[in-house]
Amino acid sequence: MEASYTIPQFCAAYHISRVHYYTLKDQGKVPQELRLGRRVIITRRAAEAWEEKLLKEQNEQPNWDAPLFVSL
């Protein structure tokens, strides 16, 4: 894993399009960005924190695809 990413590098690393990145950004669901002049950098730590947050959110949501068993 890189020490930091530009937005195109981050998108390539996580296999998402730049359009999807900016859609997520509009929803407030992207990693924290660091601005260095005109450049936008995503640090490895920010990417890892973003990943952990998404995984936690997924694990907290009920799995509606799982079969429901009711004992009578």
VENWO-V954287 format. One record per helix or strand. SS is the DSSP state (helix for helix, strand for strand). FROM is the first residue (numbers start at 1). TO is the last residue. If there is no record, write none. Layout:
{{SS;FROM;TO} {SS;FROM;TO}}
//
This chain:
{{strand;4;5} {helix;7;13} {helix;18;26} {strand;34;36} {strand;39;43} {helix;44;60}}
//
